Amino acid sequence: MTLPTRTTSAVRLGLLSTAALCMAMTLMAAQPLRADDNPVLAKVNGSEIRQSDVTAAEKDIGPSLAQLDPASRQASVVQLLIDLKLVAKAAEDKKIADTPDFKQKLAFTRSRLLMDTLLDQEGKAAVTDAALKKVYDDAAKQISGEQEVHARHILVGTEAEAKEIIAELKKGADFAELAKKKSKDPGASDGGDLGYFTKDQMVPEFSAAAFALEPGKISEPVKSQFGWHVIKVEDKRARKAPPFEQVKPQLEAFVIRKAQAEYVAKLRSDAKIERLDQKTDAAKPADPKAAPVAPAKK
């Protein structure tokens, strides 16, 4: 469903969570750009809303407005920020900022924003050409030379059915056509084509049979947890690492996550942490190698 350009105040305000509202208010206070590059888009009782405020808000609520065209999205965000200022001012007038509940939420949101910002910086700083190349080379060494098999299969419920299919194949029936007609596997429409795979990508019984066959050969019935398989090997090859540029985005994501996890682990190892919520060994220091907090997004 596409939202209209001028949504109701309730819908607009619903786009932001309580934490996101606090973050938006914090970000709206910073105006790092020159006035020429950061025009005033609206004023609310004299308080300015600039393009940088819209940009900051869009980073947080962008997915909620993905269906809108750019002009409608900007208009909706500007109206949201107008409502944000109005409601925030009303909340200040009611002294909501002085309540313990609000102070607790604000403290948590501030800490979360500080954490996300710092981890984002640490992650981006770790993404260097040398780091990416090392990760790629290490992975390529593990991948290169590993054998892959390209196979098709027909999955049936009983051994008797599998033997009947093998008999038809020996008489000259086309494997792909039989797979389309008789296989229970979701990939039957593709003629049972499984593409290339390594040994660890299939259940042991299936892999053992497939990797023992020569290209063009058909297996005897093979039983697995899914049923009975008839396997035909189309090809075998030594696996090659994909081109660096093809996997660069995944390499960057890995380097970022690794740097963030190591940074948090270092902070933990240097800190004195006591888990008083644990029933046993309450005063035992926390394991610095424990799973890190959720890393900041790239």
VOPAGU-2260 file (C-alpha; in pm, 1 decimal, decimal comma):
REM VOPAGU-2260
SITE   aa  ch    i         X         Y         Z
SITE  MET   A    0       0,0       0,0       0,0
SITE  THR   A    1     136,2     341,4     -96,4
SITE  LEU   A    2     105,3     616,9     161,3
SITE  PRO   A    3     -33,6     949,3      35,6
SITE  THR   A    4     198,9    1247,9      35,6
SITE  ARG   A    5      13,8    1417,7     321,1
SITE  THR   A    6     -38,3    1148,1     580,5
SITE  THR   A    7    -209,2    1207,6     911,9
SITE  SER   A    8      -5,8    1323,8    1209,6
SITE  ALA   A    9     -65,6     992,0    1383,8
SITE  VAL   A   10      77,2     795,0    1092,2
SITE  ARG   A   11     372,8    1027,7    1053,9
SITE  LEU   A   12     458,8    1009,7    1421,4
SITE  GLY   A   13     411,7     633,3    1414,2
SITE  LEU   A   14     703,6     605,1    1174,1
SITE  LEU   A   15     945,1     682,5    1456,8
SITE  SER   A   16     995,1     470,7    1767,0
SITE  THR   A   17    1054,4     638,3    2102,7
SITE  ALA   A   18    1427,7     580,3    2065,2
SITE  ALA   A   19    1425,5     709,3    1708,9
SITE  LEU   A   20    1242,5    1024,1    1818,4
SITE  CYS   A   21    1513,8    1097,4    2071,0
SITE  MET   A   22    1782,2    1032,6    1811,5
SITE  ALA   A   23    1610,1    1260,3    1561,9
SITE  MET   A   24    1590,9    1540,5    1818,4
SITE  THR   A   25    1961,3    1497,5    1891,5
SITE  LEU   A   26    2057,7    1499,0    1525,5
SITE  MET   A   27    1841,6    1802,7    1450,3
SITE  ALA   A   28    2051,6    2006,9    1690,5
SITE  ALA   A   29    2365,8    1969,5    1476,3
SITE  GLN   A   30    2407,6    2190,4    1168,0
SITE  PRO   A   31    2753,2    2113,2    1025,9
SITE  LEU   A   32    2686,7    2235,6     671,6
SITE  ARG   A   33    2707,8    2583,7     527,0
SITE  ALA   A   34    2375,6    2763,8     494,5
SITE  ASP   A   35    2396,1    2755,1     113,9
SITE  ASP   A   36    2424,5    2374,5     119,5
SITE  ASN   A   37    2178,2    2331,9     401,6
SITE  PRO   A   38    1868,0    2540,5     324,8
SITE  VAL   A   39    1587,9    2605,6     570,1
SITE  LEU   A   40    1285,5    2404,2     457,9
SITE  ALA   A   41    1038,7    2503,1     728,8
SITE  LYS   A   42    1003,3    2695,8    1051,9
SITE  VAL   A   43     796,2    2599,0    1354,2
SITE  ASN   A   44     734,2    2891,0    1587,0
SITE  GLY   A   45    1066,1    3031,2    1467,6
SITE  SER   A   46    1260,3    2704,8    1506,9
SITE  GLU   A   47    1426,8    2600,9    1179,2
SITE  ILE   A   48    1412,5    2267,7     999,1
SITE  ARG   A   49    1697,5    2233,3     751,1
SITE  GLN   A   50    1782,4    1989,0     475,1
SITE  SER   A   51    2036,1    1819,9     703,3
SITE  ASP   A   52    1754,7    1745,6     950,1
SITE  VAL   A   53    1556,9    1574,1     673,8
SITE  THR   A   54    1863,0    1376,1     562,2
SITE  ALA   A   55    1929,6    1258,6     918,2
SITE  ALA   A   56    1566,8    1157,1     970,7
SITE  GLU   A   57    1553,8     970,5     639,0
SITE  LYS   A   58    1846,4     752,0     747,2
SITE  ASP   A   59    1635,5     631,8    1038,2
SITE  ILE   A   60    1290,8     604,5     880,6
SITE  GLY   A   61    1386,9     555,4     514,0
SITE  PRO   A   62    1253,1     196,9     486,5
SITE  SER   A   63     910,2     315,1     604,7
SITE  LEU   A   64     891,3     557,1     311,7
SITE  ALA   A   65    1054,9     340,2      46,3
SITE  GLN   A   66     740,6     324,7    -166,3
SITE  LEU   A   67     718,8     702,0    -205,2
SITE  ASP   A   68     884,1     897,0    -484,4
SITE  PRO   A   69    1167,7    1133,3    -374,6
SITE  ALA   A   70     952,2    1448,2    -370,3
SITE  SER   A   71     673,0    1283,9    -171,2
SITE  ARG   A   72     923,8    1126,8      65,2
SITE  GLN   A   73    1088,1    1464,5     136,1
SITE  ALA   A   74     748,6    1628,5     190,8
SITE  SER   A   75     645,5    1354,3     434,2
SITE  VAL   A   76     970,5    1378,9     631,2
SITE  VAL   A   77     946,8    1759,1     654,6
SITE  GLN   A   78     589,7    1729,7     785,0
SITE  LEU   A   79     700,5    1461,3    1030,1
SITE  LEU   A   80     974,8    1690,8    1163,1
SITE  ILE   A   81     722,6    1974,3    1198,2
SITE  ASP   A   82     500,8    1746,3    1406,2
SITE  LEU   A   83     806,6    1627,5    1595,7
SITE  LYS   A   84     894,3    1982,2    1701,6
SITE  LEU   A   85     535,6    2062,7    1795,2
SITE  VAL   A   86     482,7    1750,7    2003,5
SITE  ALA   A   87     829,8    1771,6    2160,9
SITE  LYS   A   88     761,1    2131,8    2267,4
SITE  ALA   A   89     427,0    2027,0    2411,8
SITE  ALA   A   90     602,8    1748,5    2602,8
SITE  GLU   A   91     855,8    1997,6    2739,5
SITE  ASP   A   92     575,5    2226,1    2855,0
SITE  LYS   A   93     427,9    1931,4    3045,0
SITE  LYS   A   94     769,8    1866,7    3207,7
SITE  ILE   A   95     786,3    1516,2    3063,1
SITE  ALA   A   96    1163,4    1553,0    3027,8
SITE  ASP   A   97    1186,3    1573,5    3407,7
SITE  THR   A   98    1020,4    1236,4    3470,8
SITE  PRO   A   99    1237,1     937,3    3573,5
SITE  ASP   A  100    1099,2     722,2    3292,4
SITE  PHE   A  101    1196,8     974,4    3024,4
SITE  LYS   A  102    1542,2    1028,7    3173,2
SITE  GLN   A  103    1603,0     654,7    3170,6
SITE  LYS   A  104    1494,9     622,7    2807,4
SITE  LEU   A  105    1701,5     924,8    2707,8
SITE  ALA   A  106    2011,0     785,9    2880,0
SITE  PHE   A  107    1969,4     452,3    2702,4
SITE  THR   A  108    1913,5     619,6    2364,7
SITE  ARG   A  109    2217,9     842,1    2411,8
SITE  SER   A  110    2434,6     541,5    2498,1
SITE  ARG   A  111    2300,9     345,9    2201,2
SITE  LEU   A  112    2365,1     634,9    1963,2
SITE  LEU   A  113    2718,5     676,9    2099,1
SITE  MET   A  114    2780,7     303,8    2061,7
SITE  ASP   A  115    2645,1     288,9    1706,6
SITE  THR   A  116    2846,0     592,5    1600,7
SITE  LEU   A  117    3173,6     468,0    1746,6
SITE  LEU   A  118    3135,4     114,5    1613,7
SITE  ASP   A  119    3045,2     255,6    1274,9
SITE  GLN   A  120    3368,1     458,6    1278,5
SITE  GLU   A  121    3576,9     160,6    1390,3
SITE  GLY   A  122    3425,3     -60,5    1123,4
SITE  LYS   A  123    3477,7     184,7     839,3
SITE  ALA   A  124    3835,2     256,1     949,7
SITE  ALA   A  125    3913,0    -115,7     922,9
SITE  VAL   A  126    3806,0    -134,3     558,6
SITE  THR   A  127    4135,9     -88,7     375,8
SITE  ASP   A  128    4255,3    -239,3      48,4
SITE  ALA   A  129    4512,2    -443,3     240,0
SITE  ALA   A  130    4254,1    -581,7     484,1
SITE  LEU   A  131    4012,1    -675,7     207,2
SITE  LYS   A  132    4285,4    -840,4       3,3
SITE  LYS   A  133    4404,2   -1046,2     301,0
SITE  VAL   A  134    4054,7   -1176,6     375,7
SITE  TYR   A  135    4005,6   -1256,4       7,6
SITE  ASP   A  136    4340,9   -1435,6     -25,4
SITE  ASP   A  137    4283,9   -1640,8     291,9
SITE  ALA   A  138    3939,1   -1748,9     172,3
SITE  ALA   A  139    4064,1   -1818,1    -179,4
SITE  LYS   A  140    4332,3   -2054,2     -43,9
SITE  GLN   A  141    4065,8   -2257,8     134,8
SITE  ILE   A  142    3835,4   -2264,4    -167,2
SITE  SER   A  143    4074,7   -2316,8    -456,6
SITE  GLY   A  144    4122,9   -2679,4    -555,5
SITE  GLU   A  145    3822,7   -2809,1    -359,7
SITE  GLN   A  146    3621,1   -3042,9    -578,4
SITE  GLU   A  147    3270,1   -2954,7    -692,6
SITE  VAL   A  148    3011,9   -3174,9    -856,9
SITE  HIS   A  149    2732,2   -3068,4   -1088,9
SITE  ALA   A  150    2447,1   -3315,7   -1050,6
SITE  ARG   A  151    2077,1   -3376,9   -1103,7
SITE  HIS   A  152    1855,0   -3597,3    -892,8
SITE  ILE   A  153    1510,8   -3749,4    -878,4
SITE  LEU   A  154    1356,9   -3782,1    -532,1
SITE  VAL   A  155    1089,3   -4046,2    -465,0
SITE  GLY   A  156     932,3   -4207,0    -160,5
SITE  THR   A  157    1039,3   -4569,4    -191,8
SITE  GLU   A  158    1332,1   -4778,2    -310,7
SITE  ALA   A  159    1101,8   -4960,2    -551,8
SITE  GLU   A  160    1011,0   -4631,8    -722,6
SITE  ALA   A  161    1379,3   -4541,4    -749,0
SITE  LYS   A  162    1457,8   -4876,2    -913,1
SITE  GLU   A  163    1172,9   -4829,0   -1163,6
SITE  ILE   A  164    1316,7   -4488,7   -1259,3
SITE  ILE   A  165    1664,5   -4636,9   -1305,0
SITE  ALA   A  166    1515,2   -4903,2   -1531,3
SITE  GLU   A  167    1349,2   -4633,6   -1745,4
SITE  LEU   A  168    1675,9   -4440,3   -1766,4
SITE  LYS   A  169    1861,9   -4751,4   -1882,5
SITE  LYS   A  170    1605,4   -4783,3   -2162,6
SITE  GLY   A  171    1692,6   -4432,4   -2280,8
SITE  ALA   A  172    1450,6   -4206,1   -2092,3
SITE  ASP   A  173    1563,8   -3845,5   -2048,0
SITE  PHE   A  174    1673,6   -3777,2   -1689,0
SITE  ALA   A  175    1552,1   -3416,5   -1677,9
SITE  GLU   A  176    1209,4   -3506,5   -1816,9
SITE  LEU   A  177    1167,4   -3790,6   -1567,0
SITE  ALA   A  178    1262,9   -3553,6   -1285,4
SITE  LYS   A  179     993,8   -3307,7   -1394,7
SITE  LYS   A  180     732,3   -3582,0   -1399,5
SITE  LYS   A  181     820,0   -3795,4   -1098,0
SITE  SER   A  182    1049,3   -3613,6    -853,0
SITE  LYS   A  183     906,4   -3486,4    -525,3
SITE  ASP   A  184    1188,7   -3232,2    -489,6
SITE  PRO   A  185    1095,3   -2860,4    -520,0
SITE  GLY   A  186    1358,1   -2830,7    -794,7
SITE  ALA   A  187    1183,9   -3088,0   -1012,0
SITE  SER   A  188    1066,7   -2818,0   -1253,9
SITE  ASP   A  189    1434,7   -2754,9   -1338,1
SITE  GLY   A  190    1485,6   -3117,1   -1428,7
SITE  GLY   A  191    1626,6   -3195,2   -1086,3
SITE  ASP   A  192    1928,0   -2969,8   -1151,9
SITE  LEU   A  193    2124,4   -2898,9    -832,5
SITE  GLY   A  194    2401,3   -2697,7    -996,6
SITE  TYR   A  195    2754,6   -2724,1    -859,3
SITE  PHE   A  196    2804,7   -2813,3    -492,6
SITE  THR   A  197    3078,9   -2924,1    -254,6
SITE  LYS   A  198    3067,0   -3227,9     -26,8
SITE  ASP   A  199    2967,5   -3035,3     282,3
SITE  GLN   A  200    2668,9   -2873,3     108,8
SITE  MET   A  201    2467,6   -3195,8      86,5
SITE  VAL   A  202    2368,4   -3463,1     336,8
SITE  PRO   A  203    2648,5   -3724,1     376,4
SITE  GLU   A  204    2470,6   -4011,3     199,1
SITE  PHE   A  205    2395,9   -3797,5    -104,7
SITE  SER   A  206    2744,5   -3647,0    -122,7
SITE  ALA   A  207    2916,1   -3985,3     -90,1
SITE  ALA   A  208    2720,5   -4123,7    -384,3
SITE  ALA   A  209    2750,3   -3814,3    -603,8
SITE  PHE   A  210    3123,2   -3767,8    -558,7
SITE  ALA   A  211    3187,6   -4137,9    -627,4
SITE  LEU   A  212    3021,5   -4117,8    -971,8
SITE  GLU   A  213    3193,5   -4018,1   -1293,9
SITE  PRO   A  214    3031,5   -3755,5   -1519,1
SITE  GLY   A  215    2743,2   -3901,3   -1720,0
SITE  LYS   A  216    2687,2   -4192,5   -1479,9
SITE  ILE   A  217    2370,6   -4266,7   -1279,8
SITE  SER   A  218    2364,9   -4394,7    -922,1
SITE  GLU   A  219    2188,4   -4685,3    -764,1
SITE  PRO   A  220    1905,3   -4584,5    -525,4
SITE  VAL   A  221    2043,9   -4364,5    -247,6
SITE  LYS   A  222    1851,4   -4329,3      80,0
SITE  SER   A  223    1860,8   -4009,5     286,6
SITE  GLN   A  224    1639,4   -3842,1     543,7
SITE  PHE   A  225    1439,2   -3692,9     254,7
SITE  GLY   A  226    1360,6   -4018,7      73,1
SITE  TRP   A  227    1519,4   -4214,9    -209,9
SITE  HIS   A  228    1738,0   -4043,1    -469,9
SITE  VAL   A  229    1849,1   -4132,1    -819,2
SITE  ILE   A  230    2153,6   -3917,7    -899,3
SITE  LYS   A  231    2314,1   -3825,8   -1228,0
SITE  VAL   A  232    2649,8   -3646,1   -1229,8
SITE  GLU   A  233    2683,3   -3394,8   -1511,6
SITE  ASP   A  234    3033,1   -3262,0   -1441,1
SITE  LYS   A  235    3317,8   -3236,2   -1191,4
SITE  ARG   A  236    3563,0   -2951,3   -1147,9
SITE  ALA   A  237    3810,1   -2790,2    -911,3
SITE  ARG   A  238    3642,3   -2503,1    -733,5
SITE  LYS   A  239    3771,5   -2151,5    -803,0
SITE  ALA   A  240    3737,7   -1841,1    -590,9
SITE  PRO   A  241    3501,6   -1580,3    -741,7
SITE  PRO   A  242    3659,1   -1255,8    -872,2
SITE  PHE   A  243    3757,5   -1006,3    -602,2
SITE  GLU   A  244    3524,6    -733,4    -729,3
SITE  GLN   A  245    3229,7    -972,3    -731,9
SITE  VAL   A  246    3258,2   -1046,3    -359,8
SITE  LYS   A  247    3394,4    -709,6    -245,4
SITE  PRO   A  248    3068,6    -603,2     -71,4
SITE  GLN   A  249    3067,2    -926,0     133,2
SITE  LEU   A  250    3434,2    -880,3     217,1
SITE  GLU   A  251    3368,0    -526,5     339,5
SITE  ALA   A  252    3077,4    -643,6     556,8
SITE  PHE   A  253    3295,4    -919,0     706,3
SITE  VAL   A  254    3585,7    -683,4     781,5
SITE  ILE   A  255    3348,5    -432,9     944,0
SITE  ARG   A  256    3180,1    -694,9    1165,3
SITE  LYS   A  257    3515,3    -845,6    1264,0
SITE  ALA   A  258    3664,2    -506,2    1355,8
SITE  GLN   A  259    3358,1    -414,3    1560,9
SITE  ALA   A  260    3355,0    -748,1    1743,7
SITE  GLU   A  261    3726,9    -723,6    1823,3
SITE  TYR   A  262    3687,6    -365,9    1947,0
SITE  VAL   A  263    3407,7    -463,3    2187,1
SITE  ALA   A  264    3602,3    -771,2    2301,4
SITE  LYS   A  265    3903,1    -548,5    2380,1
SITE  LEU   A  266    3686,4    -311,4    2584,0
SITE  ARG   A  267    3544,3    -606,5    2775,0
SITE  SER   A  268    3885,9    -753,2    2847,8
SITE  ASP   A  269    4006,3    -420,4    2989,0
SITE  ALA   A  270    3697,6    -365,8    3204,3
SITE  LYS   A  271    3588,2    -506,5    3538,0
SITE  ILE   A  272    3246,6    -657,6    3467,8
SITE  GLU   A  273    3031,3    -823,8    3733,3
SITE  ARG   A  274    2708,9   -1003,2    3640,7
SITE  LEU   A  275    2497,8    -975,8    3955,2
SITE  ASP   A  276    2196,3   -1126,4    3778,2
SITE  GLN   A  277    2357,0   -1470,5    3772,1
SITE  LYS   A  278    2258,8   -1711,4    4049,0
SITE  THR   A  279    2599,2   -1880,2    4063,8
SITE  ASP   A  280    2945,0   -1728,2    4043,9
SITE  ALA   A  281    2778,8   -1386,4    4055,1
SITE  ALA   A  282    3104,2   -1198,9    4103,7
SITE  LYS   A  283    3294,7   -1391,4    3836,5
SITE  PRO   A  284    3428,8   -1153,9    3568,3
SITE  ALA   A  285    3243,8   -1171,0    3236,4
SITE  ASP   A  286    3408,1   -1363,0    2954,9
SITE  PRO   A  287    3565,9   -1106,3    2721,1
SITE  LYS   A  288    3522,3   -1350,4    2432,6
SITE  ALA   A  289    3146,4   -1367,6    2478,1
SITE  ALA   A  290    2925,9   -1262,4    2187,7
SITE  PRO   A  291    2959,8    -885,5    2131,9
SITE  VAL   A  292    2677,3    -639,7    2125,8
SITE  ALA   A  293    2503,3    -588,8    1794,6
SITE  PRO   A  294    2750,6    -406,6    1568,7
SITE  ALA   A  295    2666,3     -76,5    1414,4
SITE  LYS   A  296    2535,1     -84,7    1060,2
SITE  LYS   A  297    2764,9       7,1     778,7
